[in-house]
Amino acid sequence: MPYPTGKLTKQYLGIDLAIPQDHGPTGKPMSHGKLDYTGPDGTVLYTVTNDGISETPLVLAMRGYWEALGLPLTSFYDGSIGNIREAREEIIRPYQKAVVSLARWLDGNHDGLPQKSEITVQKDPRSGTEVTFFGTNPIDVPGCDKCHASERANRDRFFLWKKEYLFWKNRFPNTTNYYASIKAASISLLEIHDAKHGTNFLKNYDPDNLTGASVTRLGRPPVKCQDCHADNIVGQLKGGRLPGKQKAIPSLSAAIHLLHLSKVPDPDVNGRTSTCQGCHPAHKQSGSLLEFPLDRSGHFKGGDIRQYRGGCFLGRDLHSNPATSRVLGTNSHLNAIGQWLKQNVMADGKGLYCTNCHNMASRLLYKADTLQRVLQPMQGRTLRNQPLEQILAAFRKMENGRYAKFTAQDFFDPRVTEQNAIAAVWRDEASDPYKIIDDGGDYWLAAGEPKCADCHTPPFVENMGGLYPPIDQVEKFSLMRYSKGHHGISCQSCHQSTHGLYPVAATGADPVSLQQARQLNPDQSPGPIRCATCHVVDRDGVPRILSESKLAAFPADKYPTRYERAVAYAHTARVFEEIHGPGK
């Protein structure tokens, strides 16, 4: 991809780059904007590696894609509150609609910015309706306040959170308990960090000062975690170093996960940690908090964590949807690991949990791959197509035998009641080239993230990696978000995004994605997107343009219906030029 030419200077948002109200850091407006075509290179952000000097491109959106990047989204509807201090937890709406229309644009004033008067939304010539659809933008608020604005995290050692809570409640009218708790939790986090790590974030903070402006109450600029902790998601690949130490401070992801898994593993009735769902966003579009897993004091309510539907995955994604097998209409095409999970985790009808994907098995599968071809037959070195006992034997020999005593459960369904096998994910050493150039590790916006190919057989797998380094890697599977099938259509176009894969549960946390699928499928089914969305189909739902000779390549014992064979064909139709984008 072309590197910018000329002298490079750093510009700062809000100083050098003015951002209008309701616009994001890329200049995109909340409404009446336009999608940009990513072209032959994708959307590229240049950042520096962990030496602080060498530059590397991060491709934020794949090639040949239409996108609106950097929208200033919140989980509150416009007009739902008069002032942010009036925010209540019950008005959080974590699934925002992004409405997109096909329009003709005549840029009358040649300013490159679409105006309402310059746009004419196009109509479908058959139905006469406007060509308008919507997608889902998940945006939620984490549950830090439950523990850090209560005795749970602070115990009898830290007290500043109480003063901060009372400051907001007593100083400003209409301040809700929820908003004051968010402010109190922030002070709790900084006080605990200062005490544990010797930082001085609260050096100039005076909890008893009632005269200063609320926005400068901390007595210093806002604390940015990524100033010390590497974080791939914001392009910060360099972590800080302690005096006299060569090794970087743990990445933000590793630091947070390891601390909470050691201090508050909070096992559920099955021994799975409840903190994934408790800490990560777990709100519902309805606003109901009945299924929120933590009480007001930050304690897990008990039972099976999978029963607490809410947030980005539980009670949303197809892997957490009890109706999946009934509405999907096709087989799952599982490898040995997928079969183990189906028999040992999903058999009770409650679906998978976070740690059934984010575990050491996923990391070791990735490390063992030296792939040459990902479609059937899979070529190169991999464990994914091996019997379960061979996979387990190989796992136990990897990493110098570090996981020699791990059971199948430790690898695929880790618990925190025995040896806390899930914490091993964030203790595991990053692979090359990540441990050389990226202090953020290889498990967060990187090639080491879980894959469809961890459980599913070809052709229901991602593309080969290497197009978007360092986010993906040569001889490894790419991420789903950077993969395409069916003549260049992105996987997410038909399946939705990871954690919210179709069919989204009809009675779960996210009715928006459910409506999204139903607006696209002519039969209003909950997804994935069917052939009839784009094609004229026969009575079996198979495109009439698709010849029987192409279906014949898929044996009936594995693909029992014509429709399932058509779906398999769509996943194999991956032409190099289509997958790799225009001009490549």
ZAMARGU-4260 file (C-alpha; in steps of 0.2 Angstrom, whole numbers, plus 5000, padded with zeros to 4 digits):
<rodrens>
0) 5000/5000/5000 | 5007/5017/4997 | 5015/5026/5011 | 5011/5044/5014 | 5024/5056/5006
5) 5031/5073/5012 | 5035/5079/5029 | 5025/5070/5043 | 5018/5080/5057 | 5007/5075/5072
10) 4990/5083/5074 | 4979/5083/5089 | 4960/5081/5089 | 4952/5096/5096 | 4967/5107/5093
15) 4974/5105/5076 | 4959/5095/5070 | 4942/5103/5074 | 4928/5090/5077 | 4911/5097/5075
20) 4897/5092/5087 | 4890/5075/5084 | 4905/5070/5073 | 4918/5057/5077 | 4937/5058/5076
25) 4937/5054/5058 | 4925/5068/5054 | 4911/5056/5051 | 4894/5064/5057 | 4881/5054/5066
30) 4868/5057/5052 | 4866/5062/5034 | 4884/5057/5030 | 4891/5045/5017 | 4899/5028/5016
35) 4917/5028/5010 | 4924/5014/4999 | 4940/5007/5006 | 4947/5002/4989 | 4962/4992/4985
40) 4971/4995/5002 | 4957/4996/5015 | 4956/5009/5028 | 4974/5011/5035 | 4980/5018/5051
45) 4999/5020/5053 | 5006/5017/5070 | 5023/5013/5078 | 5029/4996/5084 | 5035/4993/5102
50) 5052/5000/5098 | 5044/5017/5097 | 5052/5021/5080 | 5047/5008/5066 | 5030/5011/5058
55) 5017/4998/5053 | 5000/5000/5045 | 4985/4994/5054 | 4970/4990/5042 | 4955/4994/5051
60) 4943/4989/5037 | 4946/4976/5024 | 4948/4980/5005 | 4933/4983/4994 | 4921/4988/5008
65) 4909/5002/5011 | 4911/5009/5029 | 4908/5024/5040 | 4922/5023/5053 | 4923/5032/5069
70) 4905/5037/5073 | 4903/5045/5090 | 4891/5032/5097 | 4884/5031/5114 | 4872/5018/5122
75) 4859/5032/5126 | 4846/5038/5113 | 4847/5056/5109 | 4834/5065/5119 | 4832/5051/5132
80) 4840/5062/5145 | 4841/5081/5148 | 4858/5080/5156 | 4871/5066/5157 | 4869/5067/5176
85) 4851/5061/5174 | 4857/5045/5166 | 4849/5029/5174 | 4856/5012/5170 | 4839/5006/5164
90) 4839/5018/5149 | 4855/5010/5142 | 4851/5004/5124 | 4866/4994/5119 | 4861/4990/5101
95) 4860/5006/5090 | 4853/5006/5072 | 4863/5012/5058 | 4852/5016/5044 | 4859/5016/5026
100) 4850/5021/5010 | 4855/5020/4992 | 4854/5038/4985 | 4859/5049/4971 | 4870/5063/4977
105) 4873/5079/4967 | 4886/5089/4976 | 4879/5106/4972 | 4891/5117/4982 | 4906/5105/4978
110) 4911/5104/4997 | 4911/5085/4997 | 4898/5084/5011 | 4881/5078/5007 | 4867/5089/5011
115) 4848/5084/5013 | 4844/5095/4998 | 4857/5086/4987 | 4852/5068/4990 | 4838/5058/4982
120) 4835/5041/4990 | 4833/5028/4976 | 4818/5017/4975 | 4817/4998/4970 | 4809/4998/4953
125) 4799/4982/4957 | 4792/4987/4973 | 4793/5006/4972 | 4800/5007/4990 | 4815/5016/4995
130) 4831/5006/4995 | 4835/5008/5014 | 4841/4995/5026 | 4849/4996/5044 | 4863/4987/5053
135) 4867/4985/5071 | 4880/4995/5081 | 4883/4987/5098 | 4889/5000/5111 | 4887/4996/5129
140) 4893/5002/5146 | 4904/4990/5157 | 4899/4985/5175 | 4914/4993/5184 | 4903/5002/5195
145) 4895/4987/5203 | 4911/4982/5213 | 4921/4999/5212 | 4907/5009/5219 | 4903/4997/5233
150) 4913/4988/5247 | 4916/4974/5235 | 4932/4981/5228 | 4936/4994/5241 | 4933/4984/5256
155) 4940/4993/5272 | 4955/5000/5264 | 4949/5013/5251 | 4937/5026/5255 | 4938/5040/5242
160) 4925/5032/5231 | 4912/5037/5245 | 4917/5055/5245 | 4916/5056/5226 | 4899/5048/5226
165) 4892/5061/5239 | 4900/5075/5229 | 4890/5072/5214 | 4874/5067/5223 | 4875/5082/5235
170) 4883/5095/5223 | 4872/5094/5208 | 4853/5092/5207 | 4845/5078/5197 | 4861/5067/5198
175) 4856/5049/5198 | 4863/5035/5209 | 4870/5027/5193 | 4879/5042/5187 | 4887/5046/5204
180) 4892/5027/5205 | 4901/5029/5188 | 4911/5044/5195 | 4914/5035/5211 | 4921/5019/5203
185) 4933/5030/5193 | 4941/5036/5208 | 4941/5019/5216 | 4951/5012/5201 | 4964/5026/5202
190) 4966/5025/5221 | 4968/5006/5221 | 4981/5008/5206 | 4991/5021/5216 | 4992/5010/5231
195) 4996/4994/5222 | 5008/5001/5208 | 5015/5017/5216 | 5007/5029/5203 | 5002/5046/5208
200) 4986/5048/5198 | 4977/5056/5213 | 4991/5067/5218 | 4982/5083/5215 | 4964/5076/5219
205) 4955/5084/5234 | 4939/5075/5237 | 4934/5089/5249 | 4936/5103/5237 | 4919/5109/5232
210) 4924/5125/5224 | 4933/5119/5208 | 4925/5115/5192 | 4919/5097/5190 | 4928/5094/5174
215) 4945/5098/5182 | 4941/5089/5199 | 4955/5076/5196 | 4968/5090/5196 | 4976/5083/5181
220) 4972/5078/5163 | 4962/5062/5161 | 4971/5046/5164 | 4974/5036/5148 | 4978/5018/5152
225) 4987/5016/5135 | 5000/5028/5140 | 5008/5014/5150 | 4998/4998/5144 | 4999/4993/5126
230) 4982/4990/5118 | 4980/4984/5100 | 4962/4991/5098 | 4969/5009/5099 | 4984/5005/5089
235) 4996/5007/5104 | 5008/4993/5101 | 5022/5000/5113 | 5020/4997/5132 | 5028/5006/5146
240) 5043/5000/5155 | 5047/5001/5174 | 5063/5009/5179 | 5078/4996/5176 | 5066/4984/5167
245) 5067/4978/5149 | 5051/4969/5149 | 5035/4979/5145 | 5021/4982/5157 | 5007/4969/5154
250) 4995/4975/5140 | 4979/4982/5145 | 4969/4967/5141 | 4981/4955/5151 | 4982/4967/5166
255) 4964/4968/5168 | 4959/4950/5165 | 4973/4942/5175 | 4969/4953/5190 | 4951/4950/5190
260) 4953/4931/5187 | 4965/4930/5202 | 4955/4942/5214 | 4937/4939/5209 | 4935/4923/5199
265) 4917/4921/5205 | 4913/4904/5199 | 4896/4899/5194 | 4887/4883/5199 | 4898/4874/5185
270) 4914/4882/5190 | 4915/4894/5175 | 4920/4912/5179 | 4905/4924/5180 | 4916/4939/5178
275) 4916/4939/5159 | 4898/4943/5159 | 4898/4953/5175 | 4912/4965/5170 | 4909/4966/5151
280) 4893/4974/5145 | 4878/4964/5150 | 4864/4976/5147 | 4848/4972/5137 | 4839/4983/5124
285) 4823/4982/5135 | 4832/4991/5149 | 4828/4977/5161 | 4841/4973/5174 | 4833/4957/5180
290) 4846/4946/5171 | 4861/4956/5175 | 4873/4944/5184 | 4879/4955/5198 | 4869/4963/5212
295) 4871/4981/5217 | 4885/4976/5229 | 4895/4968/5215 | 4892/4950/5220 | 4887/4936/5208
300) 4869/4931/5210 | 4872/4913/5208 | 4867/4899/5197 | 4873/4895/5179 | 4881/4911/5172
305) 4873/4906/5155 | 4856/4910/5161 | 4860/4929/5163 | 4856/4934/5145 | 4862/4951/5140
310) 4877/4961/5132 | 4886/4956/5117 | 4885/4937/5117 | 4874/4928/5130 | 4856/4925/5124
315) 4861/4934/5108 | 4873/4925/5097 | 4868/4908/5088 | 4880/4899/5099 | 4869/4905/5114
320) 4852/4903/5106 | 4843/4888/5111 | 4832/4888/5095 | 4847/4888/5084 | 4845/4870/5078
325) 4827/4872/5075 | 4828/4888/5064 | 4845/4886/5056 | 4840/4873/5043 | 4858/4866/5040
330) 4870/4855/5049 | 4884/4863/5060 | 4899/4853/5051 | 4909/4851/5067 | 4927/4845/5069
335) 4932/4835/5084 | 4933/4850/5096 | 4916/4856/5090 | 4909/4839/5093 | 4916/4839/5111
340) 4908/4856/5115 | 4891/4850/5107 | 4891/4835/5118 | 4899/4842/5134 | 4893/4860/5135
345) 4878/4863/5123 | 4869/4847/5127 | 4859/4855/5141 | 4852/4868/5129 | 4860/4883/5137
350) 4873/4885/5123 | 4891/4891/5124 | 4900/4903/5136 | 4913/4916/5133 | 4927/4904/5139
355) 4922/4890/5127 | 4930/4901/5113 | 4942/4911/5123 | 4953/4898/5130 | 4970/4889/5128
360) 4964/4877/5115 | 4961/4891/5103 | 4978/4899/5106 | 4987/4882/5103 | 4977/4878/5088
365) 4983/4895/5081 | 5001/4892/5086 | 5001/4875/5078 | 4995/4881/5061 | 5007/4882/5046
370) 4994/4882/5033 | 4995/4882/5014 | 4976/4880/5010 | 4961/4882/5021 | 4947/4875/5010
375) 4944/4856/5008 | 4956/4847/5008 | 4965/4858/5021 | 4984/4858/5017 | 4999/4862/5027
380) 5002/4858/5045 | 4987/4859/5057 | 4979/4850/5072 | 4961/4856/5067 | 4957/4840/5056
385) 4964/4828/5068 | 4955/4816/5080 | 4952/4823/5098 | 4965/4812/5107 | 4979/4817/5094
390) 4974/4836/5097 | 4975/4834/5116 | 4992/4824/5115 | 4999/4838/5104 | 4993/4852/5115
395) 5001/4844/5130 | 5018/4844/5122 | 5017/4862/5116 | 5025/4876/5125 | 5038/4865/5133
400) 5025/4854/5141 | 5017/4869/5151 | 5000/4861/5148 | 5004/4843/5151 | 4992/4841/5165
405) 4977/4850/5156 | 4962/4839/5154 | 4950/4841/5139 | 4939/4852/5150 | 4954/4863/5154
410) 4957/4866/5136 | 4939/4868/5130 | 4928/4872/5145 | 4940/4880/5158 | 4934/4882/5176
415) 4941/4893/5190 | 4937/4881/5204 | 4953/4870/5201 | 4968/4877/5193 | 4960/4892/5185
420) 4964/4886/5167 | 4956/4901/5159 | 4970/4913/5166 | 4983/4904/5156 | 4977/4913/5141
425) 4984/4929/5147 | 5000/4921/5154 | 5004/4913/5138 | 5018/4920/5128 | 5014/4929/5112
430) 5020/4921/5096 | 5031/4928/5083 | 5030/4942/5076 | 5020/4949/5090 | 5032/4946/5104
435) 5045/4956/5094 | 5035/4971/5088 | 5019/4972/5098 | 5018/4973/5117 | 4999/4971/5115
440) 5000/4952/5112 | 4992/4941/5099 | 4975/4938/5108 | 4967/4955/5105 | 4964/4962/5088
445) 4977/4950/5082 | 4979/4933/5073 | 4978/4923/5089 | 4959/4927/5092 | 4947/4913/5091
450) 4941/4907/5074 | 4926/4898/5066 | 4939/4885/5061 | 4942/4881/5079 | 4926/4870/5079
455) 4920/4870/5061 | 4926/4860/5046 | 4930/4868/5029 | 4922/4876/5019 | 4915/4885/5034
460) 4931/4893/5039 | 4940/4910/5037 | 4951/4915/5023 | 4970/4912/5023 | 4979/4926/5033
465) 4993/4938/5028 | 4983/4952/5019 | 4981/4963/5034 | 4997/4961/5045 | 4999/4963/5060
470) 4981/4960/5063 | 4982/4943/5053 | 4997/4933/5049 | 5004/4922/5035 | 5001/4903/5036
475) 4987/4906/5048 | 4968/4909/5047 | 4963/4927/5046 | 4949/4934/5057 | 4931/4932/5052
480) 4930/4951/5051 | 4943/4951/5037 | 4936/4936/5028 | 4926/4934/5012 | 4916/4921/5003
485) 4904/4919/4990 | 4912/4929/4976 | 4919/4943/4988 | 4905/4945/5000 | 4911/4947/5017
490) 4907/4934/5030 | 4899/4947/5041 | 4886/4952/5027 | 4877/4935/5028 | 4881/4930/5046
495) 4882/4946/5056 | 4898/4949/5067 | 4906/4938/5080 | 4896/4938/5096 | 4880/4942/5087
500) 4880/4929/5074 | 4863/4924/5066 | 4851/4918/5071 | 4850/4930/5085 | 4839/4924/5099
505) 4821/4930/5097 | 4819/4932/5116 | 4836/4938/5121 | 4845/4954/5123 | 4846/4961/5105
510) 4830/4963/5095 | 4839/4975/5083 | 4850/4962/5075 | 4835/4950/5074 | 4825/4964/5065
515) 4840/4966/5054 | 4840/4948/5048 | 4821/4948/5045 | 4822/4964/5034 | 4834/4955/5023
520) 4827/4938/5022 | 4811/4937/5011 | 4803/4924/5023 | 4808/4935/5038 | 4818/4921/5045
525) 4831/4926/5059 | 4846/4922/5048 | 4859/4919/5042 | 4855/4928/5026 | 4847/4916/5014
530) 4850/4914/4995 | 4833/4922/4991 | 4839/4938/4998 | 4849/4942/4982 | 4844/4928/4970
535) 4828/4921/4962 | 4827/4904/4969 | 4818/4887/4966 | 4806/4879/4979 | 4821/4872/4988
540) 4828/4890/4991 | 4842/4886/4979 | 4847/4900/4966 | 4840/4895/4949 | 4857/4901/4942
545) 4866/4888/4951 | 4869/4872/4941 | 4867/4854/4947 | 4885/4850/4942 | 4891/4863/4955
550) 4880/4855/4969 | 4886/4838/4964 | 4903/4842/4972 | 4896/4841/4989 | 4891/4823/4995
555) 4873/4820/5001 | 4879/4811/5017 | 4887/4827/5023 | 4875/4839/5014 | 4858/4831/5014
560) 4848/4844/5006 | 4850/4854/4990 | 4849/4870/5000 | 4863/4864/5011 | 4874/4860/4996
565) 4871/4877/4989 | 4876/4885/5005 | 4892/4875/5005 | 4895/4880/4987 | 4894/4899/4992
570) 4907/4896/5005 | 4919/4888/4992 | 4917/4902/4979 | 4932/4911/4984 | 4941/4918/4969
575) 4958/4927/4973 | 4954/4944/4965 | 4937/4944/4974 | 4943/4939/4991 | 4958/4951/4990
580) 4949/4966/4985 | 4950/4977/4969 | 4967/4980/4962 | 4976/4966/4971
</rodrens>
